[in-house]
């Protein structure tokens, strides 16, 4: 088994200069990164920096603040949200990064999935296909939106699944999404958290902590076994942040940037070791 590539999100909490951050990731030991920017001008700069450092530019995370718009009957808002995603797909194509990570929905309201959203996401998928871009839907709150899109577009070769391990624990604990869609896995976002912390069981965004692996309650042996089962071991993508007011987040914030990244790399290597075990 070839050694897994270790990928880390560009995190402006650590450094506003993303080009500098790419060089630092390289020195720490990471093999590549993904970006949350969808602006082609900025992405071209990042691609140039990646090529200079011989780093793998793995994916672009599409903007998601208007994800719910695509499901609503407000045609102006829906078109605005769709155009934002199409623009991101075009930017991916411009820099030859073929994976675009997309949130199917955002929010905790009670609006049900509907044909309007399916039609709008279908337009995105069709445009992305002409651009050579794969639309990778990530598990979030309201997983029923993800499930509907994955079902409706199951025959589209440029549609895949991104399994976020933290989201699985704090948003999707009752639904085994990796078993449902593991055969269409195109990306993982590996991170840890403390699960749903509210005693009432209420799910809120505050639980999406994006801790380093092994600093929360995730079962990393289970995660590794799932990745091996679905033969997804070559590229391990870590999406780590310094979120919330937990003691762990405060500890991260108190570290220097290099110390935090060195710790992140050590944890990533531990996950890689688990994935490599036979």
Backbone as JSON, one array per atom type, in Angstrom:
{
  "sequence": "XXXXXXXXXXXXXXXXXXXXXXXXXXXXXXXXXXXXXXXXXXXXXXXXXXXXXXXXXXXXXXXXXXXXXXXXXXXXXXXXXXXXXXXXXXXXXXXXXXXXXXXXXXXXXXXXXXXXXXXXXXXXXXXXXXXXXXXXXXXXXXXXXXXXXXXXXXXXXXXXXXXXXXXXXXXXXXXXXXXXXXXXXXXXXXXXXXXXXXXXXXXXXXXXXXXXXXXXXXXXXXXXXXXXXXXXXXXXXXXXXXXXXXXXXXXXXXXXXXXXXXXXXXXXXXXXXXXXXX",
  "N": [[0.84, -1.2, 0.0], [0.66, 2.14, -0.96], [2.03, 5.06, 0.63], [-0.17, 7.25, 2.3], [-1.16, 10.44, 1.08], [-0.99, 13.49, 2.89], [-3.17, 16.03, 3.56], [-4.02, 19.41, 4.22], [-6.36, 21.9, 5.23], [-6.18, 25.3, 4.1], [-5.75, 27.66, 6.49], [-6.8, 30.59, 7.63], [-6.91, 31.45, 10.2], [-4.5, 30.88, 11.21], [-2.6, 32.17, 9.61], [-2.74, 35.01, 7.61], [-1.56, 35.25, 5.14], [-1.79, 33.21, 2.66], [-0.14, 32.07, 0.74], [2.33, 32.07, 2.0], [1.65, 30.31, 4.01], [1.33, 27.92, 2.63], [3.99, 27.29, 1.99], [4.92, 26.88, 4.59], [3.39, 24.67, 5.39], [4.52, 22.79, 3.7], [7.17, 22.64, 4.73], [6.64, 21.62, 7.27], [5.71, 19.09, 6.67], [3.38, 18.26, 5.35], [1.62, 17.15, 2.41], [0.01, 18.57, 0.72], [-2.81, 20.81, 0.16], [-6.12, 22.23, 0.68], [-8.38, 24.77, -0.51], [-10.57, 27.38, 0.64], [-11.33, 29.48, -0.84], [-13.12, 30.94, -3.6], [-12.49, 32.65, -5.55], [-11.19, 33.32, -8.64], [-8.88, 34.79, -9.22], [-7.45, 34.8, -6.79], [-7.2, 32.03, -6.45], [-5.56, 31.34, -8.57], [-3.15, 32.44, -7.76], [-2.66, 30.82, -5.56], [-2.41, 28.35, -6.79], [-0.1, 28.79, -8.28], [1.72, 29.11, -6.18], [1.52, 26.56, -5.09], [2.56, 24.97, -7.16], [5.16, 25.95, -7.2], [6.13, 25.07, -4.73], [5.88, 22.4, -5.05], [3.52, 21.2, -4.15], [0.42, 19.5, -3.56], [-2.54, 20.67, -4.81], [-5.45, 20.05, -3.68], [-8.33, 20.34, -3.63], [-11.16, 22.6, -4.02], [-13.13, 24.28, -1.74], [-16.4, 25.06, -2.09], [-18.28, 28.16, -1.78], [-20.83, 28.48, 0.76], [-22.85, 29.93, 1.98], [-25.17, 30.62, 0.67], [-26.41, 28.25, 0.15], [-28.94, 27.21, 0.88], [-30.62, 28.76, -0.63], [-30.91, 27.64, -3.13], [-32.92, 25.81, -2.91], [-35.24, 27.14, -2.58], [-38.28, 28.85, -3.61], [-37.86, 31.37, -4.45], [-36.86, 32.85, -7.14], [-34.91, 34.72, -7.88], [-33.12, 34.76, -5.72], [-32.38, 32.06, -5.74], [-31.13, 31.86, -8.23], [-28.98, 33.52, -7.83], [-27.54, 32.13, -5.84], [-26.99, 29.76, -7.27], [-25.45, 30.76, -9.4], [-23.18, 31.56, -8.01], [-22.06, 29.12, -7.27], [-21.63, 27.95, -9.77], [-19.75, 29.72, -10.77], [-17.65, 29.11, -9.06], [-17.09, 26.49, -9.87], [-16.16, 27.04, -12.44], [-13.86, 28.44, -11.79], [-12.38, 26.4, -10.57], [-11.93, 24.79, -12.81], [-10.37, 26.53, -14.32], [-7.93, 26.51, -12.96], [-7.23, 23.91, -13.04], [-8.02, 22.17, -10.96], [-9.81, 19.53, -10.08], [-11.79, 18.85, -8.18], [-14.6, 19.96, -6.44], [-15.88, 20.89, -3.43], [-19.06, 20.76, -2.03], [-21.69, 22.12, -0.11], [-24.8, 20.68, 0.48], [-26.88, 21.98, 1.73], [-27.71, 24.57, 4.13], [-28.35, 25.36, 7.46], [-30.97, 24.98, 9.99], [-33.67, 24.93, 9.69], [-37.1, 23.94, 8.94], [-37.69, 23.41, 6.31], [-38.52, 21.22, 3.69], [-36.68, 18.96, 1.51], [-36.86, 19.48, -2.06], [-38.15, 19.59, -5.48], [-37.3, 21.88, -6.76], [-34.75, 22.48, -5.72], [-33.37, 20.15, -6.54], [-33.47, 20.47, -9.31], [-31.97, 22.85, -9.61], [-29.45, 22.13, -8.55], [-28.92, 20.17, -10.37], [-28.45, 21.68, -12.67], [-26.05, 22.9, -11.94], [-24.4, 20.61, -11.74], [-24.42, 19.66, -14.38], [-23.16, 21.8, -15.73], [-20.69, 21.74, -14.45], [-19.77, 19.29, -15.31], [-19.2, 19.75, -18.03], [-16.99, 21.29, -17.67], [-15.12, 19.62, -16.66], [-15.13, 19.11, -13.94], [-15.67, 17.66, -10.77], [-18.46, 17.46, -8.69], [-18.65, 17.38, -5.33], [-20.5, 16.3, -2.76], [-20.96, 17.2, 0.59], [-21.47, 15.83, 3.87], [-23.71, 17.34, 6.07], [-25.63, 19.31, 8.46], [-29.16, 18.5, 8.39], [-29.3, 16.08, 6.74], [-31.0, 14.92, 4.93], [-31.18, 16.41, 2.61], [-28.72, 15.99, 1.35], [-28.95, 13.2, 0.95], [-31.09, 13.01, -0.86], [-30.01, 14.35, -3.13], [-27.78, 12.74, -3.71], [-29.06, 10.38, -4.38], [-30.67, 11.12, -6.61], [-28.74, 11.86, -8.45], [-27.16, 9.66, -8.88], [-26.21, 8.34, -11.08], [-24.55, 10.05, -12.32], [-21.33, 10.61, -13.32], [-19.69, 12.62, -12.44], [-20.34, 13.27, -9.85], [-19.9, 13.04, -6.41], [-19.11, 11.93, -3.02], [-18.27, 13.55, 0.02], [-16.99, 12.73, 3.06], [-17.28, 14.03, 6.14], [-15.85, 13.63, 9.15], [-16.22, 14.87, 11.63], [-18.66, 16.23, 11.27], [-20.26, 14.02, 10.99], [-20.45, 13.11, 13.61], [-21.55, 15.26, 15.09], [-23.74, 16.15, 13.67], [-24.95, 14.06, 12.17], [-25.34, 11.69, 13.6], [-27.21, 9.58, 13.81], [-27.45, 8.48, 11.32], [-25.87, 6.4, 9.13], [-23.82, 7.46, 7.08], [-21.45, 6.95, 5.68], [-21.61, 4.28, 5.11], [-23.79, 4.3, 3.41], [-22.91, 5.84, 1.21], [-20.25, 5.29, 0.73], [-19.16, 3.96, -1.46], [-19.01, 5.9, -3.31], [-17.19, 7.7, -2.56], [-15.18, 10.53, -2.7], [-13.65, 12.3, -1.34], [-12.41, 13.06, 1.92], [-13.05, 14.79, 4.99], [-11.27, 15.07, 7.66], [-11.57, 15.29, 11.09], [-12.1, 16.1, 14.57], [-14.39, 16.14, 17.39], [-16.6, 16.91, 20.17], [-19.01, 15.69, 19.96], [-22.62, 15.94, 20.22], [-23.3, 18.34, 22.49], [-25.27, 19.56, 24.01], [-27.51, 19.0, 26.62], [-30.15, 18.46, 26.09], [-30.05, 17.31, 23.66], [-30.2, 18.85, 21.44], [-29.15, 19.85, 18.24], [-26.59, 21.92, 17.18], [-24.63, 24.45, 15.43], [-22.45, 25.04, 17.04], [-21.22, 22.79, 17.98], [-19.59, 21.86, 16.05], [-16.55, 21.52, 15.99], [-14.03, 20.97, 14.88], [-11.61, 19.86, 15.9], [-8.19, 18.72, 16.38], [-7.37, 15.37, 15.34], [-7.96, 12.8, 17.75], [-8.32, 14.48, 19.9], [-10.92, 14.69, 20.62], [-13.96, 12.83, 20.77], [-14.04, 10.99, 18.74], [-13.91, 7.77, 17.17], [-11.15, 6.62, 16.05], [-10.08, 4.27, 15.12], [-12.33, 2.99, 14.09], [-12.99, 4.82, 12.05], [-10.72, 4.59, 10.41], [-10.99, 1.9, 9.63], [-13.34, 2.03, 8.13], [-12.5, 3.65, 5.99], [-10.57, 2.0, 4.86], [-12.18, -0.15, 4.14], [-13.66, 0.95, 2.06], [-11.69, 1.4, 0.29], [-10.35, 3.85, 0.34], [-7.75, 5.35, 0.83], [-5.59, 6.74, -0.11], [-5.43, 9.54, -0.11], [-5.59, 11.61, 2.5], [-7.49, 13.98, 3.93], [-7.41, 16.71, 6.04], [-9.44, 18.8, 7.91], [-9.08, 21.32, 9.84], [-9.62, 23.51, 12.59], [-9.65, 26.41, 14.76], [-11.89, 26.64, 16.86], [-14.58, 27.98, 18.85], [-15.12, 28.09, 22.49], [-13.91, 26.19, 24.02], [-11.68, 24.44, 26.28], [-9.78, 23.08, 24.83], [-9.71, 24.42, 22.33], [-8.77, 26.87, 23.24], [-6.25, 26.1, 24.05], [-5.09, 25.44, 21.57], [-5.12, 28.01, 20.42], [-3.27, 29.29, 21.98], [-0.87, 28.31, 21.25], [2.09, 28.69, 19.25], [2.11, 29.22, 15.68], [3.69, 27.37, 14.2], [4.09, 25.37, 16.13], [1.48, 24.47, 16.54], [0.91, 23.46, 13.97], [2.85, 21.47, 13.75], [1.93, 19.73, 15.68], [-0.52, 19.09, 14.54], [0.39, 17.76, 12.26], [1.68, 15.55, 13.41], [-0.55, 14.25, 14.5], [-1.96, 13.73, 12.17], [-0.24, 11.92, 10.96], [-0.52, 9.81, 12.75], [-3.14, 9.02, 12.21], [-2.78, 8.23, 9.57], [-1.11, 6.02, 9.99], [-2.91, 4.26, 11.22], [-4.67, 3.82, 9.11], [-3.0, 2.52, 7.39], [-2.51, 0.09, 8.57], [-2.88, -3.42, 8.32]],
  "CA": [[0.0, 0.0, 0.0], [1.42, 3.38, -1.01], [1.79, 5.93, 1.78], [-1.22, 8.23, 2.05], [-0.86, 11.87, 1.09], [-1.61, 14.23, 3.99], [-3.64, 17.32, 3.04], [-4.57, 20.27, 5.28], [-7.02, 23.12, 4.76], [-5.54, 26.59, 4.34], [-6.46, 28.19, 7.65], [-6.41, 31.97, 7.87], [-6.75, 31.65, 11.64], [-3.07, 30.7, 11.49], [-1.81, 33.16, 8.87], [-3.52, 35.62, 6.53], [-0.84, 35.07, 3.88], [-1.97, 31.8, 2.32], [1.04, 31.6, 0.01], [3.32, 31.77, 3.04], [1.17, 29.13, 4.73], [1.63, 26.76, 1.79], [5.4, 26.98, 2.22], [5.06, 26.36, 5.94], [2.86, 23.31, 5.35], [5.54, 21.96, 3.05], [8.28, 22.42, 5.65], [6.18, 20.78, 8.37], [5.62, 17.72, 6.18], [2.16, 17.98, 4.61], [1.81, 16.94, 0.97], [-0.83, 19.46, -0.06], [-3.78, 21.64, 0.86], [-7.29, 22.67, -0.07], [-8.7, 26.18, -0.28], [-11.98, 27.76, 0.75], [-11.58, 30.62, -1.73], [-13.67, 30.62, -4.91], [-12.12, 33.76, -6.44], [-10.21, 32.76, -9.55], [-7.62, 35.53, -9.09], [-6.74, 34.27, -5.62], [-6.89, 30.63, -6.67], [-4.41, 31.26, -9.47], [-1.97, 32.7, -6.94], [-2.42, 29.64, -4.74], [-1.92, 27.29, -7.69], [1.29, 29.12, -8.59], [2.49, 28.79, -4.98], [1.54, 25.1, -4.97], [3.51, 24.45, -8.15], [6.51, 26.34, -6.77], [6.51, 24.25, -3.58], [5.58, 21.0, -5.38], [2.44, 20.8, -3.24], [-0.81, 19.05, -4.22], [-3.73, 21.49, -4.6], [-6.36, 18.89, -3.73], [-9.73, 20.69, -3.93], [-11.67, 23.91, -3.63], [-14.4, 24.22, -1.01], [-17.3, 26.09, -2.63], [-19.01, 28.95, -0.77], [-22.04, 27.77, 1.16], [-23.81, 30.77, 2.69], [-26.43, 30.68, -0.08], [-26.8, 26.89, -0.25], [-30.39, 27.0, 1.05], [-31.34, 29.51, -1.65], [-31.19, 26.81, -4.31], [-34.1, 24.99, -2.64], [-36.4, 28.0, -2.36], [-39.0, 29.28, -4.8], [-37.43, 32.72, -4.8], [-36.02, 32.6, -8.31], [-33.76, 35.64, -7.9], [-32.16, 34.27, -4.73], [-31.89, 30.77, -6.2], [-30.2, 32.09, -9.34], [-27.76, 34.1, -7.25], [-26.82, 31.03, -5.21], [-26.5, 28.87, -8.32], [-24.36, 31.43, -10.13], [-21.99, 31.54, -7.17], [-21.48, 27.79, -7.35], [-21.13, 27.77, -11.14], [-18.51, 30.5, -10.84], [-16.62, 28.34, -8.36], [-16.72, 25.38, -10.76], [-15.36, 27.61, -13.52], [-12.56, 28.74, -11.2], [-11.7, 25.11, -10.43], [-11.49, 24.4, -14.14], [-9.3, 27.46, -14.74], [-6.65, 26.17, -12.32], [-7.07, 22.45, -13.17], [-8.31, 21.45, -9.71], [-11.07, 18.94, -10.54], [-12.75, 18.54, -7.12], [-15.24, 21.09, -5.77], [-16.66, 20.4, -2.3], [-20.29, 21.54, -2.01], [-22.69, 21.87, 0.92], [-26.13, 20.57, -0.1], [-27.84, 22.84, 2.43], [-27.21, 25.2, 5.34], [-29.43, 25.78, 8.35], [-31.7, 23.99, 10.78], [-35.12, 25.15, 9.56], [-37.89, 22.73, 8.65], [-38.02, 23.3, 4.9], [-38.18, 19.9, 3.17], [-36.07, 18.92, 0.17], [-37.89, 19.64, -3.09], [-37.7, 19.48, -6.86], [-36.59, 23.11, -7.14], [-33.34, 22.29, -5.39], [-32.82, 19.1, -7.41], [-33.28, 21.06, -10.63], [-30.87, 23.81, -9.56], [-28.19, 21.41, -8.42], [-28.71, 19.5, -11.65], [-27.83, 22.65, -13.57], [-24.65, 23.0, -11.51], [-23.71, 19.37, -12.08], [-24.25, 19.61, -15.83], [-22.14, 22.77, -16.11], [-19.42, 21.24, -13.94], [-19.34, 18.17, -16.17], [-18.58, 20.31, -19.23], [-15.74, 21.9, -17.25], [-14.23, 18.59, -16.14], [-15.11, 19.27, -12.49], [-16.54, 16.77, -10.01], [-19.17, 18.07, -7.58], [-18.55, 16.43, -4.21], [-21.43, 16.75, -1.74], [-20.49, 16.92, 1.94], [-22.5, 15.61, 4.89], [-23.92, 18.48, 6.97], [-26.95, 19.29, 9.08], [-30.24, 18.2, 7.44], [-28.72, 15.14, 5.78], [-31.97, 14.51, 3.92], [-30.87, 17.11, 1.36], [-27.63, 15.22, 0.77], [-29.44, 11.88, 0.53], [-31.88, 13.19, -2.08], [-29.13, 14.67, -4.26], [-26.96, 11.57, -4.03], [-29.95, 9.42, -5.04], [-31.09, 11.61, -7.92], [-27.61, 11.99, -9.37], [-26.32, 8.49, -8.65], [-25.63, 7.88, -12.34], [-23.65, 11.08, -12.85], [-19.95, 10.25, -12.99], [-18.99, 13.75, -11.82], [-20.94, 13.55, -8.54], [-19.35, 12.15, -5.4], [-19.42, 12.16, -1.61], [-17.21, 13.92, 0.96], [-17.37, 12.34, 4.42], [-16.68, 14.82, 7.21], [-16.0, 12.8, 10.35], [-16.77, 15.7, 12.69], [-20.08, 16.44, 10.99], [-20.95, 12.76, 11.26], [-20.71, 12.98, 15.05], [-22.37, 16.32, 15.7], [-24.94, 16.42, 12.87], [-25.54, 12.9, 11.49], [-25.04, 10.51, 14.4], [-28.18, 8.49, 13.66], [-27.46, 8.03, 9.94], [-24.55, 5.88, 8.75], [-23.67, 7.97, 5.72], [-20.32, 6.34, 4.99], [-22.08, 3.0, 4.57], [-24.7, 4.6, 2.31], [-22.28, 6.46, 0.05], [-18.82, 5.03, 0.7], [-18.72, 3.53, -2.79], [-18.88, 7.1, -4.15], [-16.33, 8.6, -1.79], [-14.17, 11.25, -3.48], [-12.87, 13.13, -0.44], [-12.76, 13.04, 3.35], [-12.62, 15.89, 5.85], [-11.01, 14.4, 8.92], [-11.47, 16.17, 12.25], [-12.68, 15.53, 15.79], [-15.15, 17.05, 18.25], [-17.14, 16.31, 21.4], [-20.37, 15.26, 19.7], [-23.7, 16.88, 20.61], [-23.02, 18.62, 23.91], [-26.47, 20.05, 24.69], [-28.15, 17.9, 27.36], [-31.44, 18.17, 25.46], [-29.81, 16.65, 22.39], [-30.36, 19.8, 20.33], [-27.99, 19.95, 17.37], [-26.29, 23.31, 16.83], [-23.31, 24.58, 14.8], [-21.39, 25.23, 18.03], [-20.57, 21.51, 18.23], [-18.73, 21.56, 14.9], [-15.35, 22.14, 16.57], [-12.87, 20.74, 14.02], [-10.43, 19.58, 16.69], [-7.21, 17.77, 15.89], [-7.7, 13.98, 15.67], [-7.66, 12.26, 19.08], [-8.63, 15.45, 20.96], [-12.35, 14.61, 20.89], [-14.52, 11.51, 21.09], [-14.1, 10.15, 17.54], [-13.29, 6.46, 17.2], [-10.3, 6.67, 14.86], [-9.95, 2.91, 14.59], [-13.53, 2.79, 13.27], [-12.85, 5.65, 10.85], [-9.7, 3.96, 9.56], [-11.54, 0.67, 9.05], [-14.29, 2.43, 7.08], [-11.75, 4.12, 4.83], [-9.98, 0.82, 4.23], [-13.26, -0.94, 3.53], [-14.06, 1.58, 0.81], [-10.47, 1.59, -0.5], [-10.06, 5.28, 0.24], [-6.62, 5.51, 1.75], [-4.43, 7.38, -0.74], [-5.39, 10.98, 0.17], [-6.27, 11.9, 3.76], [-7.65, 15.42, 3.99], [-7.74, 17.17, 7.39], [-10.03, 20.14, 7.97], [-8.86, 21.64, 11.25], [-9.85, 24.91, 12.9], [-9.57, 26.79, 16.17], [-13.26, 27.1, 17.02], [-15.31, 27.88, 20.1], [-14.52, 28.52, 23.75], [-13.49, 25.03, 24.8], [-10.29, 24.47, 26.75], [-8.93, 22.6, 23.74], [-9.54, 25.51, 21.38], [-7.91, 27.87, 23.88], [-4.89, 25.56, 23.99], [-4.62, 25.64, 20.2], [-4.9, 29.43, 20.18], [-2.11, 29.74, 22.74], [0.34, 27.78, 20.62], [2.57, 29.34, 18.05], [1.62, 28.6, 14.45], [4.47, 26.18, 13.86], [3.83, 24.33, 17.13], [0.16, 23.91, 16.24], [1.01, 22.67, 12.75], [3.63, 20.27, 14.05], [1.04, 18.82, 16.39], [-1.48, 18.63, 13.54], [1.07, 16.79, 11.4], [1.87, 14.34, 14.21], [-1.85, 13.56, 14.59], [-2.27, 13.22, 10.82], [0.57, 10.71, 10.78], [-1.14, 8.73, 13.55], [-4.29, 8.53, 11.44], [-2.23, 7.5, 8.42], [-0.64, 4.73, 10.48], [-4.08, 3.4, 11.4], [-5.2, 3.47, 7.78], [-2.01, 1.65, 6.73], [-2.48, -1.22, 9.2], [-3.66, -4.46, 7.61]],
  "C": [[0.88, 1.25, 0.0], [1.06, 4.27, 0.18], [0.78, 7.02, 1.42], [-0.65, 9.64, 2.02], [-1.62, 12.53, 2.23], [-1.89, 15.66, 3.54], [-4.26, 18.1, 4.19], [-5.21, 21.5, 4.66], [-6.15, 24.35, 5.03], [-6.36, 27.33, 5.39], [-5.97, 29.6, 7.96], [-6.4, 32.33, 9.35], [-5.27, 31.58, 12.03], [-2.22, 31.79, 10.84], [-2.65, 33.7, 7.73], [-2.87, 35.44, 5.17], [-0.86, 33.59, 3.51], [-0.78, 31.24, 1.54], [2.17, 31.25, 0.98], [2.95, 30.5, 3.78], [1.46, 27.85, 3.94], [3.08, 26.33, 1.98], [5.64, 26.38, 3.59], [4.52, 24.93, 6.03], [3.9, 22.35, 4.76], [6.67, 21.64, 4.02], [7.89, 21.52, 6.81], [6.08, 19.32, 7.94], [4.37, 17.36, 5.41], [2.45, 17.91, 3.11], [0.99, 17.91, 0.12], [-1.85, 20.16, 0.81], [-5.07, 21.73, 0.05], [-7.65, 24.07, 0.37], [-10.19, 26.37, -0.15], [-12.31, 28.95, -0.14], [-12.21, 30.15, -3.03], [-13.35, 31.71, -5.92], [-10.97, 33.32, -7.33], [-8.87, 33.48, -9.44], [-6.79, 35.0, -7.93], [-6.33, 32.82, -5.83], [-5.69, 30.46, -7.6], [-3.11, 31.52, -8.72], [-1.62, 31.47, -6.11], [-1.88, 28.48, -5.59], [-0.46, 27.54, -8.05], [2.19, 28.77, -7.41], [2.61, 27.28, -4.8], [2.55, 24.5, -5.93], [4.95, 24.76, -7.74], [7.02, 25.43, -5.66], [6.33, 22.75, -3.83], [4.58, 20.42, -4.38], [1.18, 20.48, -4.04], [-1.96, 19.97, -3.83], [-4.92, 20.56, -4.79], [-7.79, 19.24, -4.13], [-10.0, 22.13, -3.56], [-13.0, 23.7, -2.92], [-15.26, 25.38, -1.49], [-17.91, 26.9, -1.5], [-20.35, 28.29, -0.47], [-23.1, 28.64, 1.82], [-25.15, 30.87, 1.98], [-26.93, 29.3, -0.49], [-28.3, 26.66, -0.14], [-31.19, 27.71, -0.02], [-31.76, 28.62, -2.82], [-32.44, 25.97, -4.14], [-35.38, 25.83, -2.53], [-37.03, 28.44, -3.68], [-38.72, 30.73, -5.19], [-36.41, 32.61, -5.93], [-34.78, 33.49, -8.35], [-32.68, 35.14, -6.94], [-31.55, 32.95, -5.19], [-30.86, 30.94, -7.31], [-28.88, 32.65, -8.82], [-26.9, 33.01, -6.61], [-26.22, 30.08, -6.24], [-25.33, 29.48, -9.07], [-23.06, 31.43, -9.34], [-21.28, 30.19, -7.28], [-20.92, 27.51, -8.75], [-19.82, 28.52, -11.32], [-17.36, 29.77, -10.17], [-16.15, 27.18, -9.23], [-15.84, 25.88, -11.91], [-13.95, 27.96, -13.02], [-11.74, 27.47, -11.02], [-11.12, 24.67, -11.78], [-10.31, 25.24, -14.6], [-7.94, 27.08, -14.17], [-6.39, 24.66, -12.32], [-7.1, 21.73, -11.83], [-9.7, 20.84, -9.88], [-12.1, 18.62, -9.47], [-13.27, 19.83, -6.49], [-16.15, 20.53, -4.68], [-17.86, 21.33, -2.09], [-21.17, 21.13, -0.83], [-24.07, 21.78, 0.27], [-27.13, 21.56, 0.49], [-27.11, 23.53, 3.58], [-28.41, 25.63, 6.17], [-30.16, 24.63, 9.0], [-33.21, 24.19, 10.69], [-35.8, 23.87, 9.11], [-38.26, 22.59, 7.18], [-37.62, 21.92, 4.37], [-37.43, 19.99, 1.85], [-37.17, 18.95, -0.89], [-37.27, 19.61, -4.48], [-36.98, 20.73, -7.35], [-35.1, 22.97, -6.9], [-32.69, 21.25, -6.28], [-32.53, 19.67, -8.79], [-32.08, 22.02, -10.64], [-29.52, 23.13, -9.41], [-27.88, 20.61, -9.68], [-28.06, 20.42, -12.67], [-26.35, 22.84, -13.23], [-23.86, 21.79, -11.97], [-23.44, 19.29, -13.57], [-23.17, 20.58, -16.3], [-20.76, 22.28, -15.65], [-18.88, 20.11, -14.82], [-18.65, 18.7, -17.43], [-17.22, 20.91, -18.93], [-14.72, 20.88, -16.75], [-14.09, 18.63, -14.62], [-16.1, 18.3, -11.85], [-17.13, 17.52, -8.82], [-19.25, 17.04, -6.46], [-19.4, 16.97, -3.05], [-20.98, 16.26, -0.36], [-21.66, 16.7, 2.89], [-22.52, 16.79, 5.87], [-25.17, 18.26, 7.78], [-28.0, 19.04, 7.99], [-29.74, 17.25, 6.34], [-29.7, 14.67, 4.71], [-31.76, 15.21, 2.59], [-29.74, 16.39, 0.62], [-28.14, 13.91, 0.19], [-30.23, 12.0, -0.76], [-30.98, 13.46, -3.29], [-28.28, 13.47, -4.67], [-27.79, 10.5, -4.75], [-30.28, 9.87, -6.46], [-29.94, 11.64, -8.93], [-26.63, 10.82, -9.24], [-25.66, 7.99, -9.93], [-24.71, 8.91, -12.98], [-22.23, 10.81, -12.38], [-19.22, 11.38, -12.27], [-19.67, 14.21, -10.53], [-20.38, 12.54, -7.55], [-19.7, 12.61, -4.0], [-18.16, 12.55, -0.86], [-17.71, 13.6, 2.37], [-16.58, 13.17, 5.41], [-16.93, 14.09, 8.52], [-16.57, 13.59, 11.53], [-18.25, 15.94, 12.51], [-20.88, 15.17, 11.28], [-21.33, 12.67, 12.73], [-21.67, 14.03, 15.58], [-23.64, 16.63, 14.91], [-25.68, 15.16, 12.43], [-25.41, 11.61, 12.28], [-25.97, 9.33, 14.19], [-28.21, 7.92, 12.25], [-26.05, 7.64, 9.51], [-24.26, 6.24, 7.3], [-22.5, 7.34, 4.98], [-20.71, 4.97, 4.43], [-23.01, 3.22, 3.38], [-23.94, 5.01, 1.04], [-20.77, 6.22, -0.05], [-18.3, 4.59, -0.65], [-18.57, 4.7, -3.75], [-18.0, 8.16, -3.47], [-15.25, 9.2, -2.69], [-13.24, 12.07, -2.59], [-13.31, 12.84, 0.99], [-12.32, 14.35, 3.98], [-12.49, 15.31, 7.25], [-10.79, 15.42, 10.03], [-12.24, 15.54, 13.39], [-13.54, 16.58, 16.49], [-15.7, 16.28, 19.45], [-18.57, 15.82, 21.22], [-21.38, 16.34, 20.04], [-23.6, 17.1, 22.11], [-24.24, 19.09, 24.69], [-27.19, 18.87, 25.35], [-29.5, 17.52, 26.76], [-31.29, 17.4, 24.15], [-29.96, 17.57, 21.19], [-29.05, 19.93, 19.56], [-27.79, 21.41, 16.98], [-24.91, 23.38, 16.18], [-22.17, 24.7, 15.79], [-20.65, 23.93, 18.34], [-19.6, 21.1, 17.12], [-17.34, 22.17, 15.15], [-14.08, 21.97, 15.74], [-11.56, 20.64, 14.82], [-9.42, 18.74, 15.89], [-7.69, 16.34, 16.2], [-7.15, 13.59, 17.03], [-7.85, 13.27, 20.21], [-10.12, 15.48, 21.29], [-12.77, 13.19, 21.2], [-14.59, 10.58, 19.89], [-13.38, 8.82, 17.77], [-12.44, 6.34, 15.93], [-9.99, 5.28, 14.31], [-11.13, 2.59, 13.67], [-13.41, 3.56, 11.96], [-11.85, 5.02, 9.89], [-10.24, 2.71, 8.89], [-12.53, 0.98, 7.94], [-13.56, 2.89, 5.82], [-11.09, 2.96, 4.1], [-11.03, -0.02, 3.53], [-13.64, -0.38, 2.17], [-12.86, 1.96, -0.06], [-10.15, 3.06, -0.73], [-8.96, 5.61, 1.24], [-5.48, 6.32, 1.16], [-4.31, 8.86, -0.4], [-6.24, 11.27, 1.41], [-6.29, 13.42, 3.95], [-8.13, 15.81, 5.39], [-8.26, 18.6, 7.31], [-10.06, 20.55, 9.44], [-9.0, 23.14, 11.47], [-9.64, 25.15, 14.39], [-10.89, 27.45, 16.52], [-13.73, 27.03, 18.46], [-14.5, 28.28, 21.32], [-14.13, 27.34, 24.63], [-12.05, 25.2, 25.26], [-9.33, 24.03, 25.64], [-8.67, 23.69, 22.72], [-8.63, 26.6, 21.95], [-6.45, 27.4, 23.87], [-4.31, 25.75, 22.6], [-4.24, 27.1, 19.97], [-3.65, 29.94, 20.87], [-0.79, 29.26, 22.14], [0.83, 28.75, 19.55], [2.09, 28.58, 16.83], [2.38, 27.32, 14.15], [4.22, 25.04, 14.85], [2.49, 23.66, 16.88], [0.24, 23.0, 15.01], [1.82, 21.41, 12.95], [2.78, 19.23, 14.78], [0.0, 18.24, 15.43], [-0.86, 17.55, 12.64], [1.3, 15.47, 12.14], [0.57, 13.55, 14.3], [-2.24, 12.97, 13.23], [-1.49, 11.94, 10.54], [0.01, 9.54, 11.57], [-2.34, 8.15, 12.82], [-3.8, 7.72, 10.25], [-1.74, 6.12, 8.83], [-1.79, 3.76, 10.67], [-4.64, 2.92, 10.07], [-4.29, 2.47, 7.08], [-1.98, 0.26, 7.33], [-3.35, -2.2, 8.45], [-4.46, -5.29, 8.6]]
}
